[in-house]
């Protein structure tokens, strides 16, 4: 009898400690931190929206290139089409990269000023026939 009640009490204490540890460890965020966290999320959403727009543009460019290339018989013209497509696709991705890096830089500055520790997280995205790394913000702690 004593063993059963002792085990039950011990088990209850262990459960109470495990359940309360996470509650006590969580610090409430200040209004400034909350506001900055929302802005970081908005920045990441804008970055993903820009990536999606660029992915659509890249896919349309690639399909047009393939159509023109498949219809062309002359090897020199095919080579020229490939060169033009590659330059245009690289420029499109470079503009996206430049734009998102600026968005990320501003977001990191705001987060640092609010006392939030963030990291730039490079994520690989597919753009038609090529891939590129783009840099959303990842919150580490506050």
Secondary structure, 3 states (H helix, E strand, C coil): CHHHHHHHHHHHHHHHHHHHHHHHHCCCCCHHHHHHHHHHHHHHHHHHHHHHHHHHHHHHHHHHHHHHHHHCCCHHHHHHHHHHHHHHHHHHHHHHHHHHHHHHHHHHHHHHHCCCEEEEEEEEEEECCEEEEEEEEEEEEC
